[in-house]
């Protein structure tokens, strides 16, 4: 019985965190839905929104994610990198 309660609590905690991460608001702009639909497949969006990288830094990250299997279409890569560098670039302060 105690194990079942612990499993239930851990599962509920995990699901709550996952739901919160998916509900995270991204700034409006071209590429928002592409970022949401591709990045959130593998990890929470808070990982994305907590970064402050240059355009080259975002390019490197997107390239790495593609190599690891992120389903980014070639025509979407530039849009995603632009969205990330505009909204989560080095000059942007953490909120």
Residue frames relative to the residue before (quaternion, step in Angstrom):
aa qw qx qy qz dx dy dz
X 1.0000 0.0000 0.0000 0.0000 0.00 0.00 0.00
X 0.6693 0.4968 -0.3069 0.4594 3.60 0.89 -0.92
X 0.6363 0.5227 -0.3309 0.4609 3.57 1.01 -0.78
X 0.6367 0.5283 -0.3264 0.4572 3.59 0.97 -0.81
X 0.6492 0.5054 -0.3163 0.4724 3.60 0.97 -0.78
X 0.6517 0.5085 -0.3152 0.4662 3.58 0.93 -0.87
X 0.6473 0.5077 -0.3144 0.4738 3.58 0.94 -0.87
X 0.6430 0.5219 -0.3194 0.4606 3.58 0.95 -0.85
X 0.6711 0.4964 -0.2998 0.4618 3.61 0.85 -0.93
X 0.6702 0.4918 -0.3026 0.4664 3.59 0.89 -0.88
X 0.6519 0.5059 -0.3113 0.4714 3.58 0.98 -0.83
X 0.6574 0.5016 -0.3093 0.4697 3.59 0.91 -0.88
X 0.6397 0.5249 -0.3187 0.4623 3.58 0.99 -0.81
X 0.6569 0.5077 -0.3033 0.4677 3.57 0.93 -0.92
X 0.6816 0.4908 -0.2936 0.4564 3.59 0.85 -0.94
X 0.6274 0.5303 -0.3350 0.4614 3.58 1.00 -0.77
X 0.6561 0.4999 -0.3055 0.4757 3.57 0.94 -0.88
X 0.6600 0.5095 -0.3088 0.4578 3.60 0.91 -0.87
X 0.6575 0.5005 -0.3080 0.4715 3.59 0.94 -0.85
X 0.6411 0.5191 -0.3235 0.4635 3.60 0.96 -0.85
X 0.6591 0.5146 -0.3141 0.4496 3.57 0.90 -0.91
X 0.6775 0.4849 -0.2989 0.4653 3.58 0.96 -0.79
X 0.6686 0.4952 -0.2963 0.4691 3.58 1.14 -0.58
X 0.4022 0.7283 -0.4690 0.2965 3.58 1.28 -0.17
X 0.3731 -0.7449 0.5130 0.2066 3.54 -0.83 0.97
X 0.1925 -0.7483 0.6259 0.1058 3.52 -0.92 0.97
X 0.5649 -0.5913 0.4384 0.3730 3.59 -1.07 0.62
X 0.5483 -0.6013 0.4653 0.3482 3.56 -1.14 0.64
X 0.4236 0.6934 -0.5271 0.2490 3.54 -1.19 0.53
X 0.6389 -0.5102 0.3995 0.4146 3.52 -1.28 0.38
X 0.7509 0.3484 -0.2848 0.4833 3.55 -0.76 1.04
X 0.4532 0.7131 -0.4410 0.3028 3.59 1.24 -0.31
X 0.7283 0.4300 -0.2564 0.4678 3.59 0.73 -1.00
X 0.6038 0.5404 -0.3594 0.4628 3.58 1.12 -0.58
X 0.6374 0.5041 -0.3180 0.4883 3.59 1.02 -0.80
X 0.6650 0.5074 -0.3079 0.4534 3.58 0.83 -0.98
X 0.7414 0.4419 -0.2509 0.4384 3.58 0.75 -1.00
X 0.7294 0.4038 -0.2651 0.4843 3.62 1.03 -0.55
X 0.7032 0.4760 -0.2886 0.4423 3.61 0.76 -0.97
X 0.7051 0.4859 -0.2690 0.4408 3.57 0.92 -0.92
X 0.4794 0.6535 -0.4506 0.3742 3.59 1.21 -0.02
X 0.7997 0.3112 -0.1286 0.4972 3.56 1.04 -0.79
X 0.8109 0.0219 0.0148 0.5845 3.59 1.11 -0.56
X 0.6497 -0.5228 0.3877 0.3928 3.52 -1.29 0.30
X 0.5661 -0.6235 0.4272 0.3290 3.55 -1.13 0.64
X 0.5312 0.6302 -0.4165 0.3838 3.59 1.19 -0.35
X 0.5682 0.5669 -0.3848 0.4558 3.59 1.17 -0.45
X 0.6636 0.4896 -0.2934 0.4836 3.58 1.01 -0.80
X 0.7435 0.4484 -0.2439 0.4320 3.56 0.70 -1.08
X 0.6459 0.5214 -0.3332 0.4472 3.60 1.18 -0.30
X 0.5885 0.5797 -0.3612 0.4325 3.58 1.28 -0.18
X 0.0632 -0.7448 0.6615 0.0606 3.54 -1.23 0.57
X 0.1424 0.8211 -0.5257 0.1708 3.53 0.03 1.36
X 0.5469 -0.5696 0.4934 0.3647 3.54 -1.29 0.39
X 0.6841 -0.4411 0.3584 0.4571 3.56 -1.28 0.13
X 0.6486 0.5066 -0.3188 0.4702 3.60 0.97 -0.81
X 0.6325 0.5343 -0.3248 0.4571 3.58 1.03 -0.77
X 0.6656 0.4799 -0.3002 0.4863 3.58 0.94 -0.88
X 0.6100 0.5435 -0.3536 0.4555 3.59 1.03 -0.74
X 0.6579 0.5094 -0.3089 0.4607 3.59 0.91 -0.90
X 0.6588 0.5072 -0.3098 0.4612 3.59 0.95 -0.89
X 0.6665 0.4943 -0.3075 0.4657 3.59 0.87 -0.94
X 0.6251 0.5303 -0.3328 0.4661 3.59 0.98 -0.81
X 0.6584 0.5093 -0.3057 0.4622 3.58 0.93 -0.92
X 0.6608 0.5056 -0.3109 0.4593 3.59 0.92 -0.90
X 0.6272 0.5234 -0.3367 0.4683 3.60 1.02 -0.76
X 0.6489 0.5124 -0.3151 0.4659 3.59 0.95 -0.86
X 0.6963 0.4539 -0.2640 0.4894 3.59 1.11 -0.68
X 0.7026 -0.5128 0.2532 0.4233 3.58 1.26 0.12
X 0.3790 0.7145 -0.5109 0.2911 3.62 1.19 0.15
X 0.3903 -0.7563 0.4821 0.2079 3.59 -0.80 1.03
X 0.1991 0.7840 -0.5535 0.1985 3.57 0.53 1.21
X 0.3598 -0.7222 0.5536 0.2060 3.53 -0.77 1.09
X 0.6159 -0.5805 0.3716 0.3816 3.63 -0.99 0.73
X 0.6842 0.4879 -0.2893 0.4583 3.60 0.98 -0.80
X 0.6648 0.5014 -0.2995 0.4657 3.61 1.24 -0.36
X 0.4993 0.6936 -0.4179 0.3081 3.58 1.17 -0.48
X 0.6865 0.4798 -0.2876 0.4645 3.61 0.80 -0.99
X 0.6370 0.5315 -0.3224 0.4558 3.60 0.99 -0.83
X 0.6643 0.5004 -0.2977 0.4686 3.59 0.94 -0.91
X 0.6647 0.4964 -0.3063 0.4667 3.60 0.87 -0.93
X 0.6473 0.5094 -0.3251 0.4646 3.59 0.95 -0.81
X 0.6478 0.5185 -0.3221 0.4558 3.60 0.89 -0.92
X 0.6875 0.4877 -0.2851 0.4563 3.57 0.85 -0.97
X 0.7015 0.4648 -0.2907 0.4555 3.60 0.85 -0.86
X 0.6355 0.5096 -0.3341 0.4742 3.61 1.09 -0.61
X 0.7854 0.3624 -0.1740 0.4706 3.58 0.82 -0.98
X 0.7963 0.1872 -0.0839 0.5691 3.59 1.15 -0.56
X 0.2607 0.7876 -0.5042 0.2397 3.52 1.05 0.90
X 0.7451 -0.4234 0.2929 0.4239 3.53 -1.35 0.17
X 0.7067 0.4856 -0.2664 0.4402 3.58 1.00 -0.81
X 0.5784 0.5786 -0.3764 0.4349 3.60 1.25 -0.24
X 0.3586 -0.7237 0.5478 0.2181 3.56 -0.97 0.86
X 0.5454 -0.5863 0.4794 0.3593 3.54 -1.18 0.56
X 0.3555 -0.7437 0.5280 0.2043 3.56 -1.00 0.82
